[in-house]
């Protein structure tokens, strides 16, 4: 993204490989901020934003093998996304417990959802 006269772009690569990119509108207040201050503000915003209260599971590898070991979950569609990819799957870290889940990674109700 090319920087324009209206916006300022600050890019920072963290030690863990995470890249933070902040684009701020140029005005007298933001023009006085150093790049480090903008990145610090961005990190604070990320830390305080509301996270969904949904359970997340690690995606099993290989996923196709995992699908073959689970059972169909329901003949009804997923109430969230409307797909028919529901499976009865064992809950990680809870031996003996199974739950019907949506396996679509684009579905916000799925424990495999990638935001």
Secondary structure, DSSP 4 states (H G I P E B T S, - for coil): ----SSEEEEEEE-TTS-EEEEEEE--HHHHTS-HHHHHHHHHHHHHHSPPP-----PPPSSHHHHHHHSEE--SSPPTTT--S-EEEEEPTTSTT-EEEEE--TT-TTSTT---
